[in-house]
C-alpha cells in the first residue's frame, strides 16, 4: 500500500519530524555539566519575629473574614435571584 497522498502522507511526515527531534534531546548528565547541580542544598529561610508573626496573623484573619462575607453575600444573592425567577415562572405560566 502506498502512502503518497492524503492522511498516509501526513502520517509519514509526522513520524519523520518526530524522529528528527529525538536526536536533539540532552541527557541529564549533559544538563548538569552545563547548568551545574540543580539542588543548591537546603533552603535557608529567615526566622520571623513575634511582631511580624502577629501582623501576619492579623492580616490573614482580616482577609479570611472578608472572603467569608463575600461568599455569604454571593450565596444570599443567588438564593434571592433564584426565588425571583421561581416566583415569576410559577405566577406567569405561559
Buried (B, 14 or more C-beta within 10 A) or exposed (E): EEEEEEEEEEEEEEEEEEEEEEEEEEEEEEEEEEEEEEEEEEEEEEEEEEEEEEEEEEEEEEEEEEEEEEEEEEEEEEEEEEEEEEEEEEEEEE
